[in-house]
């Protein structure tokens, strides 16, 4: 059986975790990101590519030509 708790105040979370632990109940927290996962993956891939030398350097003066 699954139970979903909504609108739990942060100050009550440690108490709920301790209660669940004492009752041998598994807790799974899901944190929702305000960002689209595909967008985040694209940005992280770009950062990784830059670190691996797969980037192009353009002088600021040449940017608007």
Wavefront OBJ file of the C-alpha trace (Angstrom):
o trace
v 0.000 0.000 0.000
v 1.209 3.518 -0.767
v 0.342 6.647 1.181
v 1.052 10.103 -0.169
v 1.405 12.984 2.278
v 0.881 16.458 0.850
v 1.602 19.862 2.299
v 3.785 18.540 5.123
v 5.495 21.311 7.036
v 9.279 21.020 7.093
v 9.331 21.109 10.881
v 7.153 17.952 10.995
v 9.207 15.975 8.493
v 11.843 14.672 10.971
v 9.067 13.471 13.288
v 7.319 11.649 10.453
v 10.611 10.059 9.389
v 11.300 8.825 12.933
v 7.771 7.445 13.228
v 8.114 5.608 9.932
v 11.508 4.257 10.960
v 10.160 2.955 14.269
v 7.292 1.243 12.433
v 9.684 -0.202 9.801
v 8.000 1.734 7.011
v 10.004 2.646 3.937
v 10.044 6.343 3.043
v 10.651 7.526 -0.496
v 10.975 11.254 -1.062
v 10.315 12.748 -4.457
v 11.590 16.224 -5.127
v 10.071 17.899 -8.151
v 12.329 20.144 -10.156
v 10.903 23.304 -11.690
v 13.005 22.569 -14.791
v 12.246 20.316 -17.739
v 14.431 17.189 -17.527
v 15.274 17.260 -21.244
v 16.416 20.884 -20.957
v 18.616 20.118 -17.942
v 20.143 17.121 -19.755
v 20.923 19.315 -22.777
v 22.650 21.952 -20.608
v 24.670 19.323 -18.711
v 25.732 17.700 -21.999
v 26.883 21.096 -23.272
v 28.938 21.680 -20.129
v 30.485 18.229 -20.482
v 31.312 18.866 -24.157
v 33.008 22.170 -23.280
v 35.142 20.455 -20.647
v 36.166 17.851 -23.237
v 37.290 20.549 -25.689
v 34.329 20.237 -28.070
v 33.582 23.953 -28.173
v 34.153 26.836 -30.537
v 35.689 30.105 -29.347
v 34.331 33.237 -31.017
v 35.838 36.655 -30.319
v 33.341 39.149 -28.930
v 34.025 41.536 -31.830
v 33.150 38.809 -34.357
v 29.957 37.798 -32.617
v 27.696 40.263 -34.445
v 29.266 40.016 -37.927
l 1 2 3 4 5 6 7 8 9 10 11 12 13 14 15 16 17 18 19 20 21 22 23 24 25 26 27 28 29 30 31 32 33 34 35 36 37 38 39 40 41 42 43 44 45 46 47 48 49 50 51 52 53 54 55 56 57 58 59 60 61 62 63 64 65
